Amino acid sequence: MHLKSALSEKVCEFLKENKLTQVEAAKELGVSQSTISRVRQKNWKTRGRQVEKLIKIFDLDYYLKPDPAKSKVLMSALSDVWDGSDAHAKALSKALRSLVDLAKTTRQ
């Protein structure tokens, strides 16, 4: 199950089990009613603070990957080697992805 489906399911269960409206659930969970609505409908594109809060409340953290942009080591390495062009970004991306494939084959 994907994160959107899992979170939607948890929110729907929470509403039903506690016999709450979206407004009441939003107050209890500390998010907006519109966030509850969007999550129920799986209609969110980015994980803002309110969605992140729901993910933690419902113990779905295991779906989350670390944000690579927050890694100073990774960003520093990219800054050192990237020339700023789209072509070079694509080449670096391809090289990084090939390392993942290489790691998979060496583990077997």
C-alpha positions in Angstrom: 0.0 0.0 0.0 1.2 3.5 -0.8 1.5 6.3 1.7 -1.5 8.2 0.3 -3.7 5.2 0.5 -2.5 4.2 4.0 -2.9 7.8 5.4 -6.3 8.1 3.8 -7.4 4.8 5.3 -6.2 5.8 8.8 -7.9 9.2 8.7 -11.2 7.6 7.5 -11.0 5.0 10.3 -10.3 7.7 12.8 -13.3 9.7 11.7 -15.6 6.6 11.7 -14.4 5.1 15.0 -14.6 8.4 16.9 -17.8 9.5 15.1 -16.3 12.8 14.2 -16.9 15.3 11.5 -13.9 16.5 9.5 -14.0 19.8 11.5 -14.0 18.0 14.8 -11.2 15.6 13.7 -9.1 18.5 12.4 -9.3 20.3 15.8 -8.5 17.1 17.7 -5.5 16.3 15.4 -4.3 19.9 15.2 -4.6 20.3 11.4 -7.0 22.1 9.2 -10.3 20.7 7.9 -9.1 21.1 4.4 -6.1 18.9 5.1 -8.4 16.2 6.5 -10.5 16.5 3.3 -7.5 16.3 1.0 -6.0 13.4 2.8 -9.3 11.4 2.7 -9.5 12.0 -1.0 -5.8 11.3 -1.6 -5.7 14.7 -3.2 -2.3 16.1 -2.0 0.9 16.5 -4.0 3.4 17.6 -1.5 3.9 16.7 2.1 3.4 19.9 4.0 3.7 20.3 7.7 0.1 19.2 8.4 0.3 16.1 6.3 3.7 15.3 7.9 2.0 15.7 11.3 -0.8 13.2 10.3 1.8 10.7 9.1 3.5 10.8 12.5 0.2 10.7 14.5 -0.8 7.6 12.6 2.6 6.0 12.9 3.2 5.9 9.1 6.8 7.2 9.3 8.2 4.1 7.8 6.8 5.2 4.4 9.1 8.3 4.5 12.5 8.5 2.9 14.9 11.1 4.0 15.0 14.3 2.0 18.2 14.2 0.0 18.2 18.0 -0.1 18.7 18.1 3.7 22.0 16.1 3.4 24.8 18.6 3.6 27.3 15.9 2.5 25.3 15.0 -0.6 24.6 18.6 -1.5 28.2 19.5 -1.1 29.4 16.7 -3.3 26.8 17.6 -6.0 27.9 21.3 -5.8 31.5 20.2 -6.2 30.9 18.2 -9.4 27.9 19.7 -11.1 28.6 22.4 -13.8 25.0 23.8 -13.5 23.7 22.6 -16.9 20.7 20.4 -17.5 22.8 18.0 -19.6 25.3 17.6 -16.8 22.4 17.1 -14.2 21.0 14.3 -16.4 24.4 12.7 -16.7 25.0 12.9 -12.9 21.5 11.5 -12.3 22.2 8.6 -14.7 25.5 7.9 -13.0 23.9 7.9 -9.5 21.2 5.5 -10.7 23.7 3.2 -12.2 25.4 3.0 -8.8 22.1 1.7 -7.3 21.9 -1.0 -10.0 25.6 -1.9 -9.4 25.0 -2.2 -5.7 22.0 -4.5 -6.3 24.0 -6.8 -8.5 27.0 -7.0 -6.1 24.7 -8.0 -3.2 23.3 -11.0 -5.0 
